[in-house]
Amino acid sequence: LFDGWLHQLKRPQSDAEHRAGKPIETISDSGVYNYHKCMKALVRRALRFGIIDMNPYDRLTGQFARGDKENVEYLTDEEVAAIESLHPVEGSQMCVARDLFVFQLHTGLAYADTQAFDFSKYRKVDGRWVTTNKRVKTGVEYVIMLSEECERILEKYGWSLPKIYNADYNKCLKALAAAVGIDQRVHTHLARHTFGTSMAEHAPLQDVKK
């Protein structure tokens, strides 16, 4: 019944609703999956503390579909350049959001990884700052080389990254996107999609094969 109710909420937001800035009151396939993931955690805690005597999820066979997107959203090179050309008032939340998003665009870091950023873990290799680390959410190892733009951003903030709440960050990104005429919904994770797509498009074929 819970799964059926969740699926009733699945309805894509129309272009008119998006342009009007109407809050998204529906959820995607991945949203349904995440609701189940959270509910499972709560049910397991209830079972552990004796609030319930059985886990209803144990009666189910198979797994809920994660609903991965077939078409990944990303920003074009022109849209990235437009975002980078913005220069909000220094010290403002909009400025922090712009700088943080550009840093993500250049590194592919997720929001959680930027908030856990630690420059002391970087070392210079052939004149560039490089690190090997693990993602906060998944523990997957990654390697990053900082671009000159990343270095300029870090120098501005004393070689650390500013902290900002995810909700406030996304609100600022929406305003920044509107300022340069980007129609699609710009959010923190879009930077990772854009970075990955850019690497795939611009990497030499021989490097991709390696």
C-alpha positions in Angstrom: 0.0 0.0 0.0 2.8 2.4 0.8 4.5 1.6 -2.5 1.2 2.1 -4.4 0.7 5.5 -2.7 4.2 6.6 -3.6 3.7 5.7 -7.2 0.5 7.8 -7.3 2.7 10.8 -6.6 4.8 10.2 -9.7 3.9 12.9 -12.2 6.5 14.9 -14.1 6.4 18.6 -13.5 5.2 20.5 -16.6 7.2 23.2 -18.3 4.7 25.8 -17.2 4.9 24.7 -13.6 8.7 24.8 -13.8 8.8 28.3 -15.4 6.4 29.5 -12.7 8.7 28.3 -10.0 6.0 26.0 -8.6 7.5 23.6 -5.9 7.9 20.1 -7.1 5.2 18.1 -5.3 5.8 14.9 -7.2 8.6 12.3 -7.0 10.6 10.3 -9.5 11.3 6.6 -9.6 14.5 7.3 -7.7 12.5 9.3 -5.2 10.2 6.2 -4.6 13.3 4.1 -4.1 14.8 6.6 -1.6 11.5 6.7 0.4 11.6 2.9 0.7 15.3 3.1 1.7 14.5 5.5 4.6 11.4 3.5 5.6 13.4 0.3 5.7 15.9 2.0 8.1 13.0 3.1 10.4 11.4 -0.3 10.3 14.7 -2.0 11.3 15.1 0.4 14.3 11.5 -0.3 15.4 12.1 -4.0 15.2 15.4 -3.7 17.1 13.7 -1.8 19.9 10.7 -4.1 20.1 8.1 -1.6 18.8 7.1 -4.1 16.1 7.6 -7.9 16.0 8.2 -8.4 12.3 9.6 -6.5 9.3 7.0 -6.2 6.5 9.8 -5.8 4.0 10.9 -9.3 4.7 7.8 -10.6 2.9 8.7 -9.0 -0.3 10.7 -10.7 -3.0 13.1 -8.9 -5.4 14.0 -5.2 -5.1 12.3 -1.9 -5.8 13.4 -0.4 -9.0 15.9 2.4 -8.5 14.7 4.3 -11.5 18.0 5.4 -12.9 17.6 8.0 -15.6 18.3 7.0 -19.2 19.1 10.6 -20.2 21.5 12.4 -17.8 20.9 16.1 -17.4 24.0 18.3 -17.7 25.0 21.9 -18.7 26.5 22.7 -22.1 29.9 24.4 -22.4 28.1 27.7 -23.1 26.0 27.4 -20.0 29.0 26.6 -17.9 30.8 29.6 -19.3 27.7 31.7 -18.4 27.7 30.5 -14.8 31.5 31.2 -14.5 31.0 34.7 -15.9 28.8 35.7 -13.0 30.3 37.8 -10.2 27.8 38.2 -7.3 28.6 40.6 -4.5 31.6 39.3 -2.6 30.7 37.7 0.8 27.1 37.1 -0.2 25.4 33.7 -0.2 25.0 34.0 -4.0 28.7 34.4 -4.3 29.4 31.4 -2.2 27.0 29.3 -4.2 28.5 30.5 -7.5 32.1 29.6 -6.3 31.1 26.3 -4.8 29.2 25.3 -8.0 32.1 26.2 -10.2 34.4 24.2 -8.0 32.1 21.2 -8.4 32.1 21.7 -12.2 35.9 21.6 -12.3 36.3 18.6 -9.9 33.1 16.5 -10.1 32.9 16.5 -6.3 29.5 15.9 -4.8 28.0 18.5 -2.4 28.8 16.3 0.7 32.4 16.0 -0.5 32.8 19.8 -0.8 31.5 20.3 2.7 34.1 17.8 4.0 36.9 19.3 1.9 40.3 19.2 3.5 43.2 20.9 1.6 45.8 19.4 3.9 45.2 16.1 2.1 46.4 17.6 -1.2 50.0 17.4 -2.5 51.8 19.0 -5.4 52.6 16.8 -8.4 54.3 18.5 -11.4 53.1 21.9 -10.2 49.4 20.9 -9.7 47.5 20.1 -6.4 46.4 16.5 -6.4 44.6 14.2 -3.9 43.3 10.7 -3.6 40.3 10.4 -1.3 37.0 8.6 -0.7 33.5 9.9 -1.3 31.6 10.7 1.9 28.4 8.9 0.9 29.7 5.8 -0.9 33.3 5.4 0.2 34.4 5.1 -3.5 37.9 6.2 -4.0 38.6 9.2 -6.4 41.6 11.2 -7.7 41.3 14.9 -8.2 43.7 17.5 -9.8 42.8 21.1 -9.0 42.4 23.5 -11.9 43.7 27.1 -11.8 40.1 28.2 -11.3 39.8 25.9 -8.3 43.0 27.4 -6.8 41.6 30.9 -7.2 38.5 30.0 -5.4 40.4 28.2 -2.6 42.7 31.2 -2.2 39.7 33.5 -1.8 38.4 31.4 1.1 41.7 30.8 2.8 42.4 27.4 1.1 39.1 25.9 2.4 35.6 25.7 1.0 32.7 27.7 2.4 29.9 25.9 4.2 26.3 26.4 3.0 23.1 24.4 3.7 22.0 22.3 0.8 18.6 23.9 0.6 20.0 27.4 0.5 22.6 26.3 -2.0 20.0 25.0 -4.4 17.9 28.2 -4.0 20.9 30.3 -5.0 21.7 28.1 -7.9 18.1 28.5 -9.2 18.5 32.3 -9.1 22.0 32.2 -10.7 20.6 30.0 -13.5 17.7 32.4 -14.1 20.2 35.3 -14.2 22.0 33.8 -17.3 18.8 32.4 -18.9 19.3 28.7 -18.2 15.9 27.1 -18.5 16.6 23.7 -16.9 16.6 23.1 -13.1 20.1 23.7 -11.8 20.9 21.9 -8.6 24.0 20.8 -6.8 24.2 17.3 -8.3 24.0 18.7 -11.8 27.6 19.8 -11.5 28.7 16.1 -11.2 26.7 15.2 -14.2 28.2 18.1 -16.2 31.7 17.2 -15.1 31.3 13.5 -16.1 29.7 14.4 -19.4 32.4 17.0 -20.2 35.2 14.5 -19.5 33.5 11.9 -21.8 33.1 14.4 -24.6 36.5 16.1 -24.5 38.8 13.2 -23.4 40.9 11.9 -26.4 39.7 8.5 -27.7 42.9 6.8 -26.8 42.6 7.9 -23.2 39.0 6.6 -23.0 40.2 3.2 -24.2 42.9 3.1 -21.6 
